[in-house]
């Protein structure tokens, strides 16, 4: 869905938040319309945004800046809104417009880059997809994440999952992920992640309190469990940081595919809620590289591609998988809540 109109993008994002059980965030995002009517540089820049304002996640950039003001303690006036105690949209509009003018210089930099939406709950879908692949390709995987941000999902092998009664991962870990499971359980098969690394054009160091607070700001304030998961990820990263490299996703994929591959280990590329932030040229480049490498994949050196991305018609995230040799077309395995609250399994 290519939305260039800013007002339409704000409305779409607010609807999306409501459907994802985040009404408080939706109210703040709707109030961004009032910023357009105000007298701030932030409002003018939003109004004159060049490009696909929805794919650029423009409404979420503004919302994150406002959330940061709250989390940092600089301005707590949004607290009753975030807590769901205030739902008067006109009052919220007035407050958000006032804050945009008051903190104009503080909010403007939040428009410079897309959200860093690291969410450990999304890794449950990827793990379920790996179980499905394990049944077909074998249990061992080398994982490579695109758009890893702070690497929260680049640590997925350290988490414990309950997927419809199928348990995966170490028992003693601060990260316990139990999505509501709908449908039959995924395959109960062995799974081993032999290596995992990720890339991002601007990786976030979550061991740095300043960067960690910025990462938290992108979490929707309704989602208290998500904030707790960020804290758990920070704890794990303090002992052993995720393996991240600062690199363009296209370069990263090509480098991964050119590296030697161990026999009996599936090389897998995966990503979640980041595809929309890349240029069409980069997307095409990655697709071409994967398909070329796939044409050369063998039974003892397979290749897989897992993606958890938003379908902008259904407002749901779809888990889709391709693998070579075997299933070169995309197959949809599941739909999921955008932050991992539930997974509806189709297989």
Secondary structure, 3 states (H helix, E strand, C coil): CCCCCHHHHHHHHHHHHHHCCCHHHHHHHHCHHHHHHCCCHHHHHHHCCCCCCCCCCHHHHHHHHHHHHHHCCCCCCCHHHHCCCCCCHHHHHHHHHHHHHHCHHHHHHHHCCCCCCCCHHHHHHHHHHHHHHHHHHCCEEEEEECCCCCCCHHHHHHCEEEECCEEECCCCCCCEECCEEECCCCCCCCCEEEEEEEEECCCCCCCCHHHHHHHHHCCCCCCHHHHHHHHHHHHHHHHCCCCEEECCHHHHHHHHHHCCCCCCCEEEEEEECCHHHCCHHHHHHHHHHHHHHHHCCECCECEEEEEEEEECCCCEEEEEEEEECCEEEEEEEEEECCCCCEEEECC
